[in-house]
Amino acid sequence: MKTMLKTLIIIFFSISVNSQNLKILKDSVFVDSSFFLIEELKIVSKNERINNKIYVVTQSTYDVFERPFIGEPEIRLMMKKDTICNRILKNSLRELNSGFEHYNIYYDKNNIINISIAIQTYGSPWKATQYYCFDLDNGNRIEKELFINQKKLLKTIKNKLKDQNIKLSITPNDLLNFKIITYKNTSGIDFIIFDTENYRNSGYQEFIIHFEWKEIEKYIAPSYKNRLR
């Protein structure tokens, strides 16, 4: 097992995923005859104050250690691996609900980043996903203020859900979870609506409501519109 892990450590340095301002650092551990991916998000910026401001949010999304730790991504990646390896030795991966985080980068242009952080619990169907959008100019999270005419937008989202025969209550907080869709330029936005009224063992079911750019553009706040084009 040690030989296989050493091989993967070498591979790790060549398979990190990059975008303009972000990297997804990757490593892996060997568990029950399979390799499990370990990931950590790194912001590629010399402004440590802004980086740390964002890390405080992203690195607090899930409890993956025995106690909270906010720090350099490389250190967190190593700590994640050490934590999993120690739990393997103690045969406590399931008992401690050990989770593996997975990152997606949706948008990284004009100092705006849009990502998701998902977690899958080992030995369990339970998983969850949290969506974030940040302004790299100041480190602030971009939330509902990305959108104007919010009542009308929420009504449109509800109507699109009805078109899929989905009946769910919609609240302003449903504007927090979105993916900016790009193909060369921004082509639309997906809102992710969670069915929080019907919990399942695998977590809350997600429904995607898609808006083409020509539909959503009128709801984008002027201060952000040019940065999303």
PyMOL CGO cylinders between C-alpha atoms (Angstrom):
from pymol import cmd
from pymol.cgo import CYLINDER

trace = [
    CYLINDER, 0.00, 0.00, 0.00, 2.87, 2.39, 0.79, 0.3, 1, 1, 1, 1, 1, 1,
    CYLINDER, 2.87, 2.39, 0.79, 4.28, 2.00, -2.70, 0.3, 1, 1, 1, 1, 1, 1,
    CYLINDER, 4.28, 2.00, -2.70, 0.96, 2.84, -4.31, 0.3, 1, 1, 1, 1, 1, 1,
    CYLINDER, 0.96, 2.84, -4.31, 0.51, 5.93, -2.15, 0.3, 1, 1, 1, 1, 1, 1,
    CYLINDER, 0.51, 5.93, -2.15, 3.99, 7.18, -2.98, 0.3, 1, 1, 1, 1, 1, 1,
    CYLINDER, 3.99, 7.18, -2.98, 3.23, 6.81, -6.68, 0.3, 1, 1, 1, 1, 1, 1,
    CYLINDER, 3.23, 6.81, -6.68, 0.10, 8.89, -6.31, 0.3, 1, 1, 1, 1, 1, 1,
    CYLINDER, 0.10, 8.89, -6.31, 1.91, 11.64, -4.42, 0.3, 1, 1, 1, 1, 1, 1,
    CYLINDER, 1.91, 11.64, -4.42, 4.13, 12.05, -7.46, 0.3, 1, 1, 1, 1, 1, 1,
    CYLINDER, 4.13, 12.05, -7.46, 1.11, 12.16, -9.77, 0.3, 1, 1, 1, 1, 1, 1,
    CYLINDER, 1.11, 12.16, -9.77, -0.59, 14.72, -7.52, 0.3, 1, 1, 1, 1, 1, 1,
    CYLINDER, -0.59, 14.72, -7.52, 1.73, 17.52, -8.56, 0.3, 1, 1, 1, 1, 1, 1,
    CYLINDER, 1.73, 17.52, -8.56, 0.86, 17.04, -12.23, 0.3, 1, 1, 1, 1, 1, 1,
    CYLINDER, 0.86, 17.04, -12.23, -2.94, 16.69, -11.98, 0.3, 1, 1, 1, 1, 1, 1,
    CYLINDER, -2.94, 16.69, -11.98, -3.94, 19.83, -10.08, 0.3, 1, 1, 1, 1, 1, 1,
    CYLINDER, -3.94, 19.83, -10.08, -6.74, 21.65, -11.92, 0.3, 1, 1, 1, 1, 1, 1,
    CYLINDER, -6.74, 21.65, -11.92, -6.09, 25.29, -12.81, 0.3, 1, 1, 1, 1, 1, 1,
    CYLINDER, -6.09, 25.29, -12.81, -8.11, 28.31, -13.88, 0.3, 1, 1, 1, 1, 1, 1,
    CYLINDER, -8.11, 28.31, -13.88, -7.14, 31.99, -14.01, 0.3, 1, 1, 1, 1, 1, 1,
    CYLINDER, -7.14, 31.99, -14.01, -7.19, 32.61, -10.25, 0.3, 1, 1, 1, 1, 1, 1,
    CYLINDER, -7.19, 32.61, -10.25, -7.81, 29.15, -8.82, 0.3, 1, 1, 1, 1, 1, 1,
    CYLINDER, -7.81, 29.15, -8.82, -6.21, 25.76, -8.45, 0.3, 1, 1, 1, 1, 1, 1,
    CYLINDER, -6.21, 25.76, -8.45, -7.74, 22.53, -7.21, 0.3, 1, 1, 1, 1, 1, 1,
    CYLINDER, -7.74, 22.53, -7.21, -4.95, 20.63, -5.49, 0.3, 1, 1, 1, 1, 1, 1,
    CYLINDER, -4.95, 20.63, -5.49, -5.36, 16.86, -5.54, 0.3, 1, 1, 1, 1, 1, 1,
    CYLINDER, -5.36, 16.86, -5.54, -4.01, 13.81, -3.79, 0.3, 1, 1, 1, 1, 1, 1,
    CYLINDER, -4.01, 13.81, -3.79, -5.48, 10.41, -2.92, 0.3, 1, 1, 1, 1, 1, 1,
    CYLINDER, -5.48, 10.41, -2.92, -5.63, 7.64, -0.35, 0.3, 1, 1, 1, 1, 1, 1,
    CYLINDER, -5.63, 7.64, -0.35, -6.05, 3.90, -0.72, 0.3, 1, 1, 1, 1, 1, 1,
    CYLINDER, -6.05, 3.90, -0.72, -9.15, 2.59, 1.10, 0.3, 1, 1, 1, 1, 1, 1,
    CYLINDER, -9.15, 2.59, 1.10, -10.78, -0.82, 0.75, 0.3, 1, 1, 1, 1, 1, 1,
    CYLINDER, -10.78, -0.82, 0.75, -9.05, -1.66, -2.54, 0.3, 1, 1, 1, 1, 1, 1,
    CYLINDER, -9.05, -1.66, -2.54, -9.95, 1.71, -4.08, 0.3, 1, 1, 1, 1, 1, 1,
    CYLINDER, -9.95, 1.71, -4.08, -8.34, 5.12, -4.38, 0.3, 1, 1, 1, 1, 1, 1,
    CYLINDER, -8.34, 5.12, -4.38, -10.29, 8.05, -2.91, 0.3, 1, 1, 1, 1, 1, 1,
    CYLINDER, -10.29, 8.05, -2.91, -9.55, 11.55, -4.16, 0.3, 1, 1, 1, 1, 1, 1,
    CYLINDER, -9.55, 11.55, -4.16, -8.61, 14.31, -1.70, 0.3, 1, 1, 1, 1, 1, 1,
    CYLINDER, -8.61, 14.31, -1.70, -8.94, 17.90, -2.88, 0.3, 1, 1, 1, 1, 1, 1,
    CYLINDER, -8.94, 17.90, -2.88, -8.31, 21.43, -1.64, 0.3, 1, 1, 1, 1, 1, 1,
    CYLINDER, -8.31, 21.43, -1.64, -9.01, 24.81, -3.26, 0.3, 1, 1, 1, 1, 1, 1,
    CYLINDER, -9.01, 24.81, -3.26, -6.13, 27.27, -3.68, 0.3, 1, 1, 1, 1, 1, 1,
    CYLINDER, -6.13, 27.27, -3.68, -6.52, 30.92, -4.69, 0.3, 1, 1, 1, 1, 1, 1,
    CYLINDER, -6.52, 30.92, -4.69, -3.66, 32.05, -6.92, 0.3, 1, 1, 1, 1, 1, 1,
    CYLINDER, -3.66, 32.05, -6.92, -3.25, 35.64, -5.77, 0.3, 1, 1, 1, 1, 1, 1,
    CYLINDER, -3.25, 35.64, -5.77, -0.56, 37.64, -3.98, 0.3, 1, 1, 1, 1, 1, 1,
    CYLINDER, -0.56, 37.64, -3.98, -3.15, 39.41, -1.86, 0.3, 1, 1, 1, 1, 1, 1,
    CYLINDER, -3.15, 39.41, -1.86, -3.06, 37.22, 1.24, 0.3, 1, 1, 1, 1, 1, 1,
    CYLINDER, -3.06, 37.22, 1.24, -5.62, 39.34, 3.09, 0.3, 1, 1, 1, 1, 1, 1,
    CYLINDER, -5.62, 39.34, 3.09, -8.28, 38.73, 0.45, 0.3, 1, 1, 1, 1, 1, 1,
    CYLINDER, -8.28, 38.73, 0.45, -7.29, 35.08, 0.06, 0.3, 1, 1, 1, 1, 1, 1,
    CYLINDER, -7.29, 35.08, 0.06, -7.62, 34.48, 3.80, 0.3, 1, 1, 1, 1, 1, 1,
    CYLINDER, -7.62, 34.48, 3.80, -10.96, 36.29, 3.91, 0.3, 1, 1, 1, 1, 1, 1,
    CYLINDER, -10.96, 36.29, 3.91, -12.32, 33.84, 1.35, 0.3, 1, 1, 1, 1, 1, 1,
    CYLINDER, -12.32, 33.84, 1.35, -10.66, 30.82, 2.97, 0.3, 1, 1, 1, 1, 1, 1,
    CYLINDER, -10.66, 30.82, 2.97, -12.44, 31.60, 6.24, 0.3, 1, 1, 1, 1, 1, 1,
    CYLINDER, -12.44, 31.60, 6.24, -15.71, 30.97, 4.38, 0.3, 1, 1, 1, 1, 1, 1,
    CYLINDER, -15.71, 30.97, 4.38, -14.78, 28.09, 2.07, 0.3, 1, 1, 1, 1, 1, 1,
    CYLINDER, -14.78, 28.09, 2.07, -12.69, 26.15, 4.59, 0.3, 1, 1, 1, 1, 1, 1,
    CYLINDER, -12.69, 26.15, 4.59, -15.50, 26.32, 7.16, 0.3, 1, 1, 1, 1, 1, 1,
    CYLINDER, -15.50, 26.32, 7.16, -18.10, 24.78, 4.86, 0.3, 1, 1, 1, 1, 1, 1,
    CYLINDER, -18.10, 24.78, 4.86, -17.81, 21.25, 6.27, 0.3, 1, 1, 1, 1, 1, 1,
    CYLINDER, -17.81, 21.25, 6.27, -16.22, 19.61, 9.31, 0.3, 1, 1, 1, 1, 1, 1,
    CYLINDER, -16.22, 19.61, 9.31, -13.47, 17.44, 7.85, 0.3, 1, 1, 1, 1, 1, 1,
    CYLINDER, -13.47, 17.44, 7.85, -11.10, 17.57, 10.83, 0.3, 1, 1, 1, 1, 1, 1,
    CYLINDER, -11.10, 17.57, 10.83, -11.53, 16.87, 14.55, 0.3, 1, 1, 1, 1, 1, 1,
    CYLINDER, -11.53, 16.87, 14.55, -11.35, 20.63, 15.09, 0.3, 1, 1, 1, 1, 1, 1,
    CYLINDER, -11.35, 20.63, 15.09, -11.70, 23.60, 12.68, 0.3, 1, 1, 1, 1, 1, 1,
    CYLINDER, -11.70, 23.60, 12.68, -8.57, 24.64, 10.81, 0.3, 1, 1, 1, 1, 1, 1,
    CYLINDER, -8.57, 24.64, 10.81, -8.16, 27.60, 8.47, 0.3, 1, 1, 1, 1, 1, 1,
    CYLINDER, -8.16, 27.60, 8.47, -4.82, 27.69, 6.72, 0.3, 1, 1, 1, 1, 1, 1,
    CYLINDER, -4.82, 27.69, 6.72, -2.70, 27.28, 3.62, 0.3, 1, 1, 1, 1, 1, 1,
    CYLINDER, -2.70, 27.28, 3.62, -4.30, 24.91, 1.09, 0.3, 1, 1, 1, 1, 1, 1,
    CYLINDER, -4.30, 24.91, 1.09, -1.18, 22.75, 0.82, 0.3, 1, 1, 1, 1, 1, 1,
    CYLINDER, -1.18, 22.75, 0.82, -1.20, 22.23, 4.59, 0.3, 1, 1, 1, 1, 1, 1,
    CYLINDER, -1.20, 22.23, 4.59, -4.93, 21.45, 4.62, 0.3, 1, 1, 1, 1, 1, 1,
    CYLINDER, -4.93, 21.45, 4.62, -4.49, 18.91, 1.84, 0.3, 1, 1, 1, 1, 1, 1,
    CYLINDER, -4.49, 18.91, 1.84, -1.76, 17.17, 3.82, 0.3, 1, 1, 1, 1, 1, 1,
    CYLINDER, -1.76, 17.17, 3.82, -3.89, 17.30, 6.97, 0.3, 1, 1, 1, 1, 1, 1,
    CYLINDER, -3.89, 17.30, 6.97, -6.85, 15.78, 5.14, 0.3, 1, 1, 1, 1, 1, 1,
    CYLINDER, -6.85, 15.78, 5.14, -4.69, 12.89, 3.99, 0.3, 1, 1, 1, 1, 1, 1,
    CYLINDER, -4.69, 12.89, 3.99, -3.18, 12.39, 7.45, 0.3, 1, 1, 1, 1, 1, 1,
    CYLINDER, -3.18, 12.39, 7.45, -6.64, 12.47, 9.04, 0.3, 1, 1, 1, 1, 1, 1,
    CYLINDER, -6.64, 12.47, 9.04, -8.02, 9.85, 6.66, 0.3, 1, 1, 1, 1, 1, 1,
    CYLINDER, -8.02, 9.85, 6.66, -4.93, 7.63, 7.02, 0.3, 1, 1, 1, 1, 1, 1,
    CYLINDER, -4.93, 7.63, 7.02, -5.15, 7.78, 10.83, 0.3, 1, 1, 1, 1, 1, 1,
    CYLINDER, -5.15, 7.78, 10.83, -8.82, 6.85, 10.72, 0.3, 1, 1, 1, 1, 1, 1,
    CYLINDER, -8.82, 6.85, 10.72, -8.05, 3.96, 8.39, 0.3, 1, 1, 1, 1, 1, 1,
    CYLINDER, -8.05, 3.96, 8.39, -5.54, 2.63, 10.91, 0.3, 1, 1, 1, 1, 1, 1,
    CYLINDER, -5.54, 2.63, 10.91, -8.12, 2.97, 13.70, 0.3, 1, 1, 1, 1, 1, 1,
    CYLINDER, -8.12, 2.97, 13.70, -10.88, 1.52, 11.50, 0.3, 1, 1, 1, 1, 1, 1,
    CYLINDER, -10.88, 1.52, 11.50, -13.05, 4.56, 12.28, 0.3, 1, 1, 1, 1, 1, 1,
    CYLINDER, -13.05, 4.56, 12.28, -13.79, 6.08, 8.85, 0.3, 1, 1, 1, 1, 1, 1,
    CYLINDER, -13.79, 6.08, 8.85, -17.49, 5.21, 9.00, 0.3, 1, 1, 1, 1, 1, 1,
    CYLINDER, -17.49, 5.21, 9.00, -17.85, 5.78, 12.73, 0.3, 1, 1, 1, 1, 1, 1,
    CYLINDER, -17.85, 5.78, 12.73, -16.55, 9.36, 12.42, 0.3, 1, 1, 1, 1, 1, 1,
    CYLINDER, -16.55, 9.36, 12.42, -18.60, 10.13, 9.27, 0.3, 1, 1, 1, 1, 1, 1,
    CYLINDER, -18.60, 10.13, 9.27, -15.44, 10.96, 7.33, 0.3, 1, 1, 1, 1, 1, 1,
    CYLINDER, -15.44, 10.96, 7.33, -16.14, 13.16, 4.33, 0.3, 1, 1, 1, 1, 1, 1,
    CYLINDER, -16.14, 13.16, 4.33, -14.31, 13.73, 1.05, 0.3, 1, 1, 1, 1, 1, 1,
    CYLINDER, -14.31, 13.73, 1.05, -14.65, 17.24, -0.39, 0.3, 1, 1, 1, 1, 1, 1,
    CYLINDER, -14.65, 17.24, -0.39, -14.92, 17.88, -4.13, 0.3, 1, 1, 1, 1, 1, 1,
    CYLINDER, -14.92, 17.88, -4.13, -14.56, 21.29, -5.82, 0.3, 1, 1, 1, 1, 1, 1,
    CYLINDER, -14.56, 21.29, -5.82, -15.93, 22.61, -9.10, 0.3, 1, 1, 1, 1, 1, 1,
    CYLINDER, -15.93, 22.61, -9.10, -14.95, 25.90, -10.77, 0.3, 1, 1, 1, 1, 1, 1,
    CYLINDER, -14.95, 25.90, -10.77, -17.73, 27.40, -12.88, 0.3, 1, 1, 1, 1, 1, 1,
    CYLINDER, -17.73, 27.40, -12.88, -16.57, 30.97, -13.47, 0.3, 1, 1, 1, 1, 1, 1,
    CYLINDER, -16.57, 30.97, -13.47, -13.23, 32.71, -13.08, 0.3, 1, 1, 1, 1, 1, 1,
    CYLINDER, -13.23, 32.71, -13.08, -13.09, 35.97, -15.02, 0.3, 1, 1, 1, 1, 1, 1,
    CYLINDER, -13.09, 35.97, -15.02, -12.84, 39.69, -14.26, 0.3, 1, 1, 1, 1, 1, 1,
    CYLINDER, -12.84, 39.69, -14.26, -11.96, 38.89, -10.63, 0.3, 1, 1, 1, 1, 1, 1,
    CYLINDER, -11.96, 38.89, -10.63, -15.23, 37.07, -9.99, 0.3, 1, 1, 1, 1, 1, 1,
    CYLINDER, -15.23, 37.07, -9.99, -15.09, 33.40, -9.05, 0.3, 1, 1, 1, 1, 1, 1,
    CYLINDER, -15.09, 33.40, -9.05, -18.03, 30.99, -8.85, 0.3, 1, 1, 1, 1, 1, 1,
    CYLINDER, -18.03, 30.99, -8.85, -17.42, 27.57, -7.30, 0.3, 1, 1, 1, 1, 1, 1,
    CYLINDER, -17.42, 27.57, -7.30, -19.11, 24.72, -5.52, 0.3, 1, 1, 1, 1, 1, 1,
    CYLINDER, -19.11, 24.72, -5.52, -17.87, 22.57, -2.65, 0.3, 1, 1, 1, 1, 1, 1,
    CYLINDER, -17.87, 22.57, -2.65, -19.45, 19.14, -2.32, 0.3, 1, 1, 1, 1, 1, 1,
    CYLINDER, -19.45, 19.14, -2.32, -18.88, 16.49, 0.30, 0.3, 1, 1, 1, 1, 1, 1,
    CYLINDER, -18.88, 16.49, 0.30, -19.49, 12.74, 0.16, 0.3, 1, 1, 1, 1, 1, 1,
    CYLINDER, -19.49, 12.74, 0.16, -19.52, 10.78, 3.40, 0.3, 1, 1, 1, 1, 1, 1,
    CYLINDER, -19.52, 10.78, 3.40, -17.52, 7.56, 3.31, 0.3, 1, 1, 1, 1, 1, 1,
    CYLINDER, -17.52, 7.56, 3.31, -19.65, 4.42, 3.42, 0.3, 1, 1, 1, 1, 1, 1,
    CYLINDER, -19.65, 4.42, 3.42, -22.88, 6.43, 3.24, 0.3, 1, 1, 1, 1, 1, 1,
    CYLINDER, -22.88, 6.43, 3.24, -25.14, 7.74, 0.45, 0.3, 1, 1, 1, 1, 1, 1,
    CYLINDER, -25.14, 7.74, 0.45, -25.24, 11.16, 2.17, 0.3, 1, 1, 1, 1, 1, 1,
    CYLINDER, -25.24, 11.16, 2.17, -23.79, 14.07, 0.23, 0.3, 1, 1, 1, 1, 1, 1,
    CYLINDER, -23.79, 14.07, 0.23, -24.22, 17.84, 0.13, 0.3, 1, 1, 1, 1, 1, 1,
    CYLINDER, -24.22, 17.84, 0.13, -23.16, 20.75, -2.07, 0.3, 1, 1, 1, 1, 1, 1,
    CYLINDER, -23.16, 20.75, -2.07, -22.62, 24.41, -1.25, 0.3, 1, 1, 1, 1, 1, 1,
    CYLINDER, -22.62, 24.41, -1.25, -22.32, 27.07, -3.96, 0.3, 1, 1, 1, 1, 1, 1,
    CYLINDER, -22.32, 27.07, -3.96, -20.25, 30.25, -3.63, 0.3, 1, 1, 1, 1, 1, 1,
    CYLINDER, -20.25, 30.25, -3.63, -19.49, 33.37, -5.63, 0.3, 1, 1, 1, 1, 1, 1,
    CYLINDER, -19.49, 33.37, -5.63, -16.74, 35.79, -4.54, 0.3, 1, 1, 1, 1, 1, 1,
    CYLINDER, -16.74, 35.79, -4.54, -15.39, 39.16, -5.62, 0.3, 1, 1, 1, 1, 1, 1,
    CYLINDER, -15.39, 39.16, -5.62, -11.60, 38.94, -5.70, 0.3, 1, 1, 1, 1, 1, 1,
    CYLINDER, -11.60, 38.94, -5.70, -11.34, 42.75, -5.62, 0.3, 1, 1, 1, 1, 1, 1,
    CYLINDER, -11.34, 42.75, -5.62, -12.37, 42.76, -1.96, 0.3, 1, 1, 1, 1, 1, 1,
    CYLINDER, -12.37, 42.76, -1.96, -12.89, 39.15, -0.87, 0.3, 1, 1, 1, 1, 1, 1,
    CYLINDER, -12.89, 39.15, -0.87, -16.62, 39.63, -0.30, 0.3, 1, 1, 1, 1, 1, 1,
    CYLINDER, -16.62, 39.63, -0.30, -19.08, 36.87, -1.04, 0.3, 1, 1, 1, 1, 1, 1,
    CYLINDER, -19.08, 36.87, -1.04, -21.47, 37.87, -3.83, 0.3, 1, 1, 1, 1, 1, 1,
    CYLINDER, -21.47, 37.87, -3.83, -24.89, 36.74, -2.72, 0.3, 1, 1, 1, 1, 1, 1,
    CYLINDER, -24.89, 36.74, -2.72, -28.39, 37.90, -3.54, 0.3, 1, 1, 1, 1, 1, 1,
    CYLINDER, -28.39, 37.90, -3.54, -27.10, 41.38, -4.40, 0.3, 1, 1, 1, 1, 1, 1,
    CYLINDER, -27.10, 41.38, -4.40, -26.03, 39.93, -7.76, 0.3, 1, 1, 1, 1, 1, 1,
    CYLINDER, -26.03, 39.93, -7.76, -29.69, 40.12, -8.73, 0.3, 1, 1, 1, 1, 1, 1,
    CYLINDER, -29.69, 40.12, -8.73, -32.24, 42.92, -9.00, 0.3, 1, 1, 1, 1, 1, 1,
    CYLINDER, -32.24, 42.92, -9.00, -36.04, 42.63, -9.25, 0.3, 1, 1, 1, 1, 1, 1,
    CYLINDER, -36.04, 42.63, -9.25, -35.71, 39.64, -6.96, 0.3, 1, 1, 1, 1, 1, 1,
    CYLINDER, -35.71, 39.64, -6.96, -39.44, 39.09, -6.35, 0.3, 1, 1, 1, 1, 1, 1,
    CYLINDER, -39.44, 39.09, -6.35, -40.06, 38.82, -10.07, 0.3, 1, 1, 1, 1, 1, 1,
    CYLINDER, -40.06, 38.82, -10.07, -37.03, 36.55, -10.50, 0.3, 1, 1, 1, 1, 1, 1,
    CYLINDER, -37.03, 36.55, -10.50, -38.23, 34.24, -7.71, 0.3, 1, 1, 1, 1, 1, 1,
    CYLINDER, -38.23, 34.24, -7.71, -41.66, 34.07, -9.32, 0.3, 1, 1, 1, 1, 1, 1,
    CYLINDER, -41.66, 34.07, -9.32, -40.06, 33.10, -12.63, 0.3, 1, 1, 1, 1, 1, 1,
    CYLINDER, -40.06, 33.10, -12.63, -38.03, 30.38, -10.90, 0.3, 1, 1, 1, 1, 1, 1,
    CYLINDER, -38.03, 30.38, -10.90, -41.20, 29.03, -9.29, 0.3, 1, 1, 1, 1, 1, 1,
    CYLINDER, -41.20, 29.03, -9.29, -42.97, 28.98, -12.67, 0.3, 1, 1, 1, 1, 1, 1,
    CYLINDER, -42.97, 28.98, -12.67, -40.05, 27.10, -14.22, 0.3, 1, 1, 1, 1, 1, 1,
    CYLINDER, -40.05, 27.10, -14.22, -40.30, 24.55, -11.41, 0.3, 1, 1, 1, 1, 1, 1,
    CYLINDER, -40.30, 24.55, -11.41, -44.01, 24.14, -12.11, 0.3, 1, 1, 1, 1, 1, 1,
    CYLINDER, -44.01, 24.14, -12.11, -43.19, 23.50, -15.77, 0.3, 1, 1, 1, 1, 1, 1,
    CYLINDER, -43.19, 23.50, -15.77, -41.20, 20.49, -14.50, 0.3, 1, 1, 1, 1, 1, 1,
    CYLINDER, -41.20, 20.49, -14.50, -44.16, 19.42, -12.31, 0.3, 1, 1, 1, 1, 1, 1,
    CYLINDER, -44.16, 19.42, -12.31, -42.17, 20.31, -9.18, 0.3, 1, 1, 1, 1, 1, 1,
    CYLINDER, -42.17, 20.31, -9.18, -44.00, 21.97, -6.32, 0.3, 1, 1, 1, 1, 1, 1,
    CYLINDER, -44.00, 21.97, -6.32, -41.62, 23.58, -3.85, 0.3, 1, 1, 1, 1, 1, 1,
    CYLINDER, -41.62, 23.58, -3.85, -41.71, 26.67, -1.67, 0.3, 1, 1, 1, 1, 1, 1,
    CYLINDER, -41.71, 26.67, -1.67, -39.33, 29.35, -2.92, 0.3, 1, 1, 1, 1, 1, 1,
    CYLINDER, -39.33, 29.35, -2.92, -37.57, 31.87, -0.67, 0.3, 1, 1, 1, 1, 1, 1,
    CYLINDER, -37.57, 31.87, -0.67, -35.01, 34.66, -1.31, 0.3, 1, 1, 1, 1, 1, 1,
    CYLINDER, -35.01, 34.66, -1.31, -32.28, 32.31, -0.03, 0.3, 1, 1, 1, 1, 1, 1,
    CYLINDER, -32.28, 32.31, -0.03, -32.78, 30.22, -3.15, 0.3, 1, 1, 1, 1, 1, 1,
    CYLINDER, -32.78, 30.22, -3.15, -30.89, 32.97, -4.99, 0.3, 1, 1, 1, 1, 1, 1,
    CYLINDER, -30.89, 32.97, -4.99, -27.71, 32.03, -3.09, 0.3, 1, 1, 1, 1, 1, 1,
    CYLINDER, -27.71, 32.03, -3.09, -27.11, 28.78, -4.93, 0.3, 1, 1, 1, 1, 1, 1,
    CYLINDER, -27.11, 28.78, -4.93, -26.22, 29.32, -8.56, 0.3, 1, 1, 1, 1, 1, 1,
    CYLINDER, -26.22, 29.32, -8.56, -23.77, 28.34, -11.27, 0.3, 1, 1, 1, 1, 1, 1,
    CYLINDER, -23.77, 28.34, -11.27, -22.62, 30.82, -13.89, 0.3, 1, 1, 1, 1, 1, 1,
    CYLINDER, -22.62, 30.82, -13.89, -22.58, 28.94, -17.19, 0.3, 1, 1, 1, 1, 1, 1,
    CYLINDER, -22.58, 28.94, -17.19, -19.91, 29.92, -19.70, 0.3, 1, 1, 1, 1, 1, 1,
    CYLINDER, -19.91, 29.92, -19.70, -19.09, 29.04, -23.27, 0.3, 1, 1, 1, 1, 1, 1,
    CYLINDER, -19.09, 29.04, -23.27, -16.46, 31.57, -24.39, 0.3, 1, 1, 1, 1, 1, 1,
    CYLINDER, -16.46, 31.57, -24.39, -18.71, 34.22, -22.80, 0.3, 1, 1, 1, 1, 1, 1,
    CYLINDER, -18.71, 34.22, -22.80, -21.38, 33.91, -20.13, 0.3, 1, 1, 1, 1, 1, 1,
    CYLINDER, -21.38, 33.91, -20.13, -24.26, 31.94, -21.62, 0.3, 1, 1, 1, 1, 1, 1,
    CYLINDER, -24.26, 31.94, -21.62, -26.58, 31.66, -18.64, 0.3, 1, 1, 1, 1, 1, 1,
    CYLINDER, -26.58, 31.66, -18.64, -27.12, 30.89, -14.98, 0.3, 1, 1, 1, 1, 1, 1,
    CYLINDER, -27.12, 30.89, -14.98, -28.38, 27.75, -13.28, 0.3, 1, 1, 1, 1, 1, 1,
    CYLINDER, -28.38, 27.75, -13.28, -30.15, 28.07, -9.94, 0.3, 1, 1, 1, 1, 1, 1,
    CYLINDER, -30.15, 28.07, -9.94, -29.96, 25.01, -7.73, 0.3, 1, 1, 1, 1, 1, 1,
    CYLINDER, -29.96, 25.01, -7.73, -33.11, 24.54, -5.68, 0.3, 1, 1, 1, 1, 1, 1,
    CYLINDER, -33.11, 24.54, -5.68, -32.96, 22.15, -2.74, 0.3, 1, 1, 1, 1, 1, 1,
    CYLINDER, -32.96, 22.15, -2.74, -36.01, 20.20, -1.63, 0.3, 1, 1, 1, 1, 1, 1,
    CYLINDER, -36.01, 20.20, -1.63, -35.57, 20.94, 2.07, 0.3, 1, 1, 1, 1, 1, 1,
    CYLINDER, -35.57, 20.94, 2.07, -39.13, 19.78, 2.79, 0.3, 1, 1, 1, 1, 1, 1,
    CYLINDER, -39.13, 19.78, 2.79, -38.37, 16.13, 2.02, 0.3, 1, 1, 1, 1, 1, 1,
    CYLINDER, -38.37, 16.13, 2.02, -35.11, 14.93, 3.53, 0.3, 1, 1, 1, 1, 1, 1,
    CYLINDER, -35.11, 14.93, 3.53, -33.60, 11.70, 2.19, 0.3, 1, 1, 1, 1, 1, 1,
    CYLINDER, -33.60, 11.70, 2.19, -30.77, 9.51, 3.48, 0.3, 1, 1, 1, 1, 1, 1,
    CYLINDER, -30.77, 9.51, 3.48, -28.66, 10.82, 0.60, 0.3, 1, 1, 1, 1, 1, 1,
    CYLINDER, -28.66, 10.82, 0.60, -29.38, 14.45, 1.51, 0.3, 1, 1, 1, 1, 1, 1,
    CYLINDER, -29.38, 14.45, 1.51, -31.63, 17.06, -0.05, 0.3, 1, 1, 1, 1, 1, 1,
    CYLINDER, -31.63, 17.06, -0.05, -32.63, 16.49, -3.67, 0.3, 1, 1, 1, 1, 1, 1,
    CYLINDER, -32.63, 16.49, -3.67, -31.46, 19.19, -6.07, 0.3, 1, 1, 1, 1, 1, 1,
    CYLINDER, -31.46, 19.19, -6.07, -33.42, 20.67, -8.97, 0.3, 1, 1, 1, 1, 1, 1,
    CYLINDER, -33.42, 20.67, -8.97, -31.72, 22.83, -11.60, 0.3, 1, 1, 1, 1, 1, 1,
    CYLINDER, -31.72, 22.83, -11.60, -33.52, 25.84, -13.06, 0.3, 1, 1, 1, 1, 1, 1,
    CYLINDER, -33.52, 25.84, -13.06, -31.74, 27.17, -16.13, 0.3, 1, 1, 1, 1, 1, 1,
    CYLINDER, -31.74, 27.17, -16.13, -31.82, 30.71, -17.49, 0.3, 1, 1, 1, 1, 1, 1,
    CYLINDER, -31.82, 30.71, -17.49, -30.25, 31.63, -20.81, 0.3, 1, 1, 1, 1, 1, 1,
    CYLINDER, -30.25, 31.63, -20.81, -28.24, 34.86, -20.66, 0.3, 1, 1, 1, 1, 1, 1,
    CYLINDER, -28.24, 34.86, -20.66, -30.91, 36.73, -22.60, 0.3, 1, 1, 1, 1, 1, 1,
    CYLINDER, -30.91, 36.73, -22.60, -33.41, 35.72, -19.88, 0.3, 1, 1, 1, 1, 1, 1,
    CYLINDER, -33.41, 35.72, -19.88, -31.29, 36.44, -16.81, 0.3, 1, 1, 1, 1, 1, 1,
    CYLINDER, -31.29, 36.44, -16.81, -29.43, 39.54, -18.03, 0.3, 1, 1, 1, 1, 1, 1,
    CYLINDER, -29.43, 39.54, -18.03, -32.24, 41.89, -17.01, 0.3, 1, 1, 1, 1, 1, 1,
    CYLINDER, -32.24, 41.89, -17.01, -32.01, 40.57, -13.44, 0.3, 1, 1, 1, 1, 1, 1,
    CYLINDER, -32.01, 40.57, -13.44, -28.25, 41.11, -13.07, 0.3, 1, 1, 1, 1, 1, 1,
    CYLINDER, -28.25, 41.11, -13.07, -27.26, 44.14, -11.01, 0.3, 1, 1, 1, 1, 1, 1,
    CYLINDER, -27.26, 44.14, -11.01, -25.60, 46.82, -13.21, 0.3, 1, 1, 1, 1, 1, 1,
    CYLINDER, -25.60, 46.82, -13.21, -22.45, 46.79, -11.05, 0.3, 1, 1, 1, 1, 1, 1,
    CYLINDER, -22.45, 46.79, -11.05, -21.83, 43.16, -12.01, 0.3, 1, 1, 1, 1, 1, 1,
    CYLINDER, -21.83, 43.16, -12.01, -23.30, 42.93, -15.51, 0.3, 1, 1, 1, 1, 1, 1,
    CYLINDER, -23.30, 42.93, -15.51, -20.20, 44.00, -17.43, 0.3, 1, 1, 1, 1, 1, 1,
    CYLINDER, -20.20, 44.00, -17.43, -17.98, 41.69, -15.36, 0.3, 1, 1, 1, 1, 1, 1,
    CYLINDER, -17.98, 41.69, -15.36, -20.11, 38.69, -16.31, 0.3, 1, 1, 1, 1, 1, 1,
    CYLINDER, -20.11, 38.69, -16.31, -20.14, 39.31, -20.04, 0.3, 1, 1, 1, 1, 1, 1,
]
cmd.load_cgo(trace, "trace")
